[in-house]
Amino acid sequence: MKIENIINEIESVDPEIYQRLDGRRSAMKSFAKFSGKVAIAALPIAFGSMLNKAYGSPSSPKDAITDVLNFALTLEYLESEFYKAGYAAAMGGTLAIPAGAPLMAIQEIRDHEIAHVNFLKTAITSLGGTPVAFTAASFDFTAKGNFTSVFTDYALFLAVAQTFEDTGVRAYKGQAGNLIGNHDVLTAALNIHSVEARHAAHIRQMRSANGGLIPAGVTVKPWITLNQSGIDSSAVQASYNGEEAIAQAGVNIVNIGGFMISANAASEAFDEPLTKDQVVAIVTPFFA
């Protein structure tokens, strides 16, 4: 979960957030400049300061904002605990993540997710709210028995990781539409979104290299093709339904302008958004 995603989620319950922050352009440009100069550990304090400025009056909708941030925190706990458990299993010798680049990648993603959790906890506390709290015991990464060997089977571990990452990218994709017309903020948002997408792409490349749990005749690419999960399990399909769209803004992309563009290519060019309710339905089985 990144700063632009958080502010866009806040905007969904408080359309005046950017006015409270002295305008979209100045607020995001100022924070972008500031965040480039401080260590990651200081970012929660900086963001909390922005929110306190925006919601300092008693009449401000702090409860609604805290709810949004706690929803984000819940998802980040899910991912951080997943990668923590996977890395620990690898170190304990029960999950055969190859040494070198693959293990380093999982460690780095784990560290990113832990940082996101700490970021959101501090931001919520800065608002005077109470962060939700989860531990490893809060989750069931077998998804109620669907993935019983997730921390002993490397191919399955990667498949679940891919599902989490792809779901995350789609979950926050829908917020970009709110930024059309503001070049600076849109650019910042897309740069942030690209980091999330690179995580998903890297996990997919790791799956392709591993070759496990990939249906016959399917090639796992760094991006989603149609509504294909590339995972030999129907349990993850909800994360991919809707990705088969080949039209954008009512325009069919297939062979547009006389160019040879297949349905596959048209679907690969865009990530389709997931609603919050859809995300909740997808991740609920992973809670104990």
N, C-alpha and C positions, 0 to 999 in steps of 0.2 A: 504494500500500500504506500503510495507516494503522496507528497504534499499536494500536488495539483488534484489528484484523485480525491483526497480528503476534503479540500475546499469545494470541489464540485459536488460532493455528497452533501456538504453543509448547505450549499446553494439550493439543493432540492427541497430543504425544509425552511430555508431563510433566503429568499431571493435578493435580499438587501445586503448580503454578506460583503460584497465588493464595495458597496457604498460605505459600509461601516469601516472598511479597510482603505478608504480614500480612493476608490476606483480600481477596476481590474488591472489596468496597465501599470499604474504606479505601484500598487500593492505587490503584484507578482514580480515586477522588475526589481523592486527594492529588495524583496526577499531573495530573489535569484542572485543578486549581487552580494548580499550579505552571506547567504549560505555557502557561496563559493569561497568565502574567506575564513570560515570557522570549521572546527573539527566536527565530525559526525556526532560526537557525544554532546555537543552544545546545541545541535539542531532542535531537539525537543523544547529546550528553554526558549529559543528564538521563536519557534512557532507558537508556543504557549503565550509568549508576549504579544504576538500579533492577535491571537484570539482574545486575550484579555482586553486589548485595545478595542477590538470590535464589539465585545459583549460585556463591557464594563458597567453598563447601566442595569439597574434592577429589573427593568422591563424586557431585557433582551432574552431570547428563547434559548437559554443555556441548557435546559433539560433536553430539548430536541437535538441540539448540537452534540451533547454528550452521548446521546443514544446513537447518533451516526458514527461517532468516533469509537464507541464501544463495539458496534457491529464490525467495524474495520479491525479492531483489536482482536475480536473473536476469530476472524479469519486468519489473522497473522499468527495467533497462538496455534491454530490448527497446523499451519505449514511449518512453523518453527519446531513444534514438538515432533512432527513427522520426520523432518531432516535430522533433528537431534537423535531420535531413536535409530534412524537408519545409519548414521555415522557411528553411533555407539555400537551397533550390531556389527558393523564392519571392523571396528577396533577390537571387538570381542571375538572375532573370528567366525561369527554365525551368518554373516551376510558377505558374500564374496564380491565386494566392489573392487575392481582391479586397482592395484597400486598405481601411483603416478597421476596422470591428468584426470581420470574419472573420479578418484577419491578426492583429489584437490577440488574438483568442481562441486561435489556434494558438500564438502566442508565450507566452501565459499558461499554457496547458496544458503546453507544453514546459518552462517554468520550474518548474512543479509537479513534473514527472517528474524533472528534474535534482535538485531538492531531495530527492525521495524516495530517489534513488540515494545521495546524499551522507549522508543520514540513516542508511540501512541499513549503509553501509560503516563509518561511525563506530560504530554500535551493535555490529556484529560485532567490530570491532577492540577495543572496550571489553571484550568478553568474552574476549579473548585469541585470537580466531579469525582466520582469513585470508579476507577477502572475495573472492568470485569477481571476475574482471576481464574486461570485454568492451569492445570498441571498435566503431566503425562497421563495420569489416571483419568483425566476428563475425556479422553479420546479412545475410540475403538478403530484402529487403522485397518482392521480386518473388514470393516464396513458390515458389521453384523454377520460375519462368516463368509462373505464373498471373497475375501482376500486373506485367507488364513496364514499363508506363508509369505506375507509381504516383507518381513524382516529376515527371511532366510533364503528367499528366491530373488536374485538380483534382477532378473527380467521383470518380475512382478513389481518389485520396488520401483523400477524405472517407469513402469506403466502407470502406477498410481501417482508418481511424481508428475508425469506428463499431464495426467488428468487434472491435478491440482493447478498446475501452471496454466494450462489452456483455459480452464474455468476462470482463473483470475484475470487473464487478459481480456476475456469476453465480458467479465463482470464490470470492468471499469471502462470499456470501450465506449459505452453509451454516453459518457459524460462529455466527450469531445465535441458533440454537437452544440453544447452550450457556449462553446468558445468561438464559433464561426463569426467572423467579422472583426475579431481582435487578433491581429497578426502576432503580436508579442506573446500573448498568453497562449494562443493556439500552438505556437512554436515550442514554448516551454512545456506544454502538456504533452505534445507528441514526442519530445525528447525524453521525458520521463516515462511515457508509455513504452518507448522503444527499449528501455532497460528491462521492463517486465517481459516484453516479447522475446528479448534475447535469452532470458532464462528458459522460457518455453522452448525456443529453438534449440538451445544447447542440450536440454534433456532429450529432445526428439533425435538429435544427432547421436547422442549416446545410445538411444534405443536402436537406431539403425545399425550402429556398429555392433551392438550386442546380438541383434537378430531374434531375440526371444519374444514370444507372445505376439508375433506379427502374422496376421492372416495370410494365407497363400495368395499370391498375386498382388499384394499390397506393398507399396513402397512408402516408408515413413519419411516424409520430407520435414524440413524445419518449420513448415506451416501446415495448416489444416486444409485438406482437399475435400470439397463437398461436405457431407456430414460423416466422413470416415474418421473414426478414432484411430485407426491403425493398431488397435488393441483387440486381441482375440477374446473379448468378453463383452457381453451385452450390458453388464452392470454399469458401464461408464457412458453409455450412449446419450444420456440426458445432457452431458456436457458438450455434445456435438450436434444435437438436433438444432436445425435452423441455420447451420453453417453452409447448407447447400444453396443458399440464395445466389442467384446470378444476375439480379437486378439491383441497382442502386439509385435512389431517388426516383424510382419508377422507370428507370432506363435499363433495358436489357443489355448487358455488357457483352454477351456472346456475339462475336463477329461484328462488333460495333465499328462503324466507320469504314467498313470493308476490310478490316484487318481479320486475320485468322485467329480468333480467340475462342478457345474451347470452353465448355461449361466448367471443366476442372479449373482452368486458369482463371476464369471469371470469379469462381468461388474462392480461390486462393488469394486473390488480390485484396480481400476485405475480411476483417473479423466482424462477426455479427454480435450485437450486444446481448447480454443476459440480464433479466430483471433481478432485483433483489430477492423476490420470492422464488425465482428459479434457482438462484444460487443457494438459498436456504434449503430448498428441497434436495439439491445435489449433495450438500455437505452434511446434512442431518444424519445419515447413516454412520458417519465417522465419529459421532459423539457417543460416549458411553452412556 
